[in-house]
């Protein structure tokens, strides 16, 4: 690839990228402030985090068009560390988090995201859509209290939200020259500002005025005690960030019908968090809501993320007074539309067409995401249940076809994988007392998968050996033979009838 192709990829539309980046930047402001409040840190901490992480991942990341920044998933994890040990330990934990993520990417572990089943992704998206939707309800409360808006303030808020949503929904049907989200935010903001409509604004959350982010070494003792304090938080933050980032990458892949690079994204996330830890950042990861806004607005390349990050810094340094006048209703309407777009409505239509366990996984993952706001727990729980279900179903499929050949050998042709879940059923297939002196177990349609399977074969051969009978194992692949040889099983393998196997290696 030439330098020109790198700077201007094929299909790049600068206008769409810049406008999409501006839209994302406007939507990033209240979210970054809100996540800072959750984590008990300064609002500028969240804003600087969004700028640094967004810029670095846009340049180095493995998924053009994906937006990263300060997120609620990370904020929920770090709040306990900030409350118990202070903000300096948070900065140190973010540095260590970055190192862990870099190691994850360099070890090429990003490919394991492919092990996440589709029902888990459906549940993740649906749960996240509900979280995004419900998070906007706090804007319908009186600032600084738990009291709900009533009367004229409530009706104004609802009206502005409805107008924003209507513009975002109907404008693309008329023209796609400019992102509908940007038009909605600017239009509603201008109406509120020039008509002097009394409603909640970004400035009601906190001031966003600041300067350049400053380099800052975490003021913590460099010793084993510090590592013991921050490591549990760093590893959880790293895993939560990677899971959310790689799942977001998969979603953007599906939206754009292209393929990102998970390992490269993991390294980029790590570098971004490492740097932000030295600039008083709270840590972050990919943001699925902002990524959907960006892609839907036409931001498909790195330029949109770079523009969003730089625009955010310009807002902080020079445009804070203007951005603080932006009505929260416009941003609430935008996030409502993001939630509607994020929710996988197709998953509701397939409830009766897929196995019950898939439906259960979808509901469970969505429920954990909504209740605990912990995407890592939700995804891990969904993967475990899916894996156990697969193991159970596979265990039930093992069977044996039996016959006696012209030489008087009893043949057991095994079908289905032999692993920990199917060993009991496998052992029940054999009639040791009634079988002739020679028994052939044919694995042409099966495979010895794990240690439990080796033990099962070992026990069968031992039982036959005790009554003076010989077991021949046929059609074992090379890896299966090596496993049995290492286990020193009492076996006699007929090598002459085994085909030559080639193992395909994963080079991703």
Buried (B, 14 or more C-beta within 10 A) or exposed (E): EEEEEEEEBEEBBEEBBBBBBBBBBBBBBBBBBBBBBBBBBBBBBBBBBBBBBBBBBBBBBBBBBBBBBBBBBBBBBBBEBBEEBEBBBBBBBBBBBBBBBBBBBEEBBBEEBEEBBBBBBBBBBBBBBBBBBEBBEEBBEEEEEEEEBEEEBEEBBBBBBEBBBEBBEEBBEEEEEBBBBBBBBBBBBEBBBEEEBEBBBBBBBBEBBBEEBEEEEBEBEEEEEBEEBBBEBBBBBBBBBBBBBBBBBBBBBEBBEEEBBBBBBBBBBBBBBBBBBBBBBBBBBBBBBBBBBBBBBBBBBBBBBBBBBBBBBBBBEEBBEEBBEBBBBBBBBBBBBBBBBBBBEEBEEBEEEBEEBBBBBBBBBBBBBBEEBBBBBBBBBBBEBBEEBEBEEBBEEBBBEEEEEEEEBBBBBBBBBBBBBBBEBBEEBBEEEEBEEBBBBBBBEBBBBBEBBBBBBBBBBEBBBEEEBBBBBBBBBEEBBEBBEEBEBBBEBEEEEBEEEEEEEEEE
